Amino acid sequence: MIAAELLALLICPETRQELSLASAQEVDELNEAIRQRTMRTVVGKEVEQSIDGALIRDDRTVAYPIRDGIPVMLVAEGLAITPATFRVGAKA
């Protein structure tokens, strides 16, 4: 989905933390939260559009969505991850 060379260059635009590609299970769980209308951006906006993938910040509190193969690296569009977001809390 994202070339390893590009992934190595991308960092969180807010905190400068490294990002990792979300697993298929994590993407499914994020999309389920979107379907259930419980997913919010970091600024509190309800997320309505499903995602193709995500880049998860090292502290696992924010995921930047990937839509149509393009990472959306805007702070305000980051998905706010809570402890309940993922059934599996371990880093993928």
ZIMOUR-V294192 format. One record per residue. N is the residue number from 0. RES is the residue in one small letter. SS is DSSP state (~ for helix, > for strand, _ for the rest). Layout:
n: [N:N]
res: [RES:RES]
ss: [SS:SS]
This chain:
n: [0:1:2:3:4:5:6:7:8:9:10:11:12:13:14:15:16:17:18:19:20:21:22:23:24:25:26:27:28:29:30:31:32:33:34:35:36:37:38:39:40:41:42:43:44:45:46:47:48:49:50:51:52:53:54:55:56:57:58:59:60:61:62:63:64:65:66:67:68:69:70:71:72:73:74:75:76:77:78:79:80:81:82:83:84:85:86:87:88:89:90:91]
res: [m:i:a:a:e:l:l:a:l:l:i:c:p:e:t:r:q:e:l:s:l:a:s:a:q:e:v:d:e:l:n:e:a:i:r:q:r:t:m:r:t:v:v:g:k:e:v:e:q:s:i:d:g:a:l:i:r:d:d:r:t:v:a:y:p:i:r:d:g:i:p:v:m:l:v:a:e:g:l:a:i:t:p:a:t:f:r:v:g:a:k:a]
ss: [_:_:_:~:~:~:~:~:~:_:>:_:_:_:_:_:_:>:>:>:>:_:_:~:~:~:~:~:~:~:~:~:~:~:~:_:_:_:_:>:>:_:_:_:_:>:_:_:_:_:_:_:>:>:>:>:>:_:_:_:_:>:>:>:>:>:>:_:_:>:>:_:_:_:~:~:~:_:>:>:_:_:_:_:_:_:_:_:_:_:_:_]
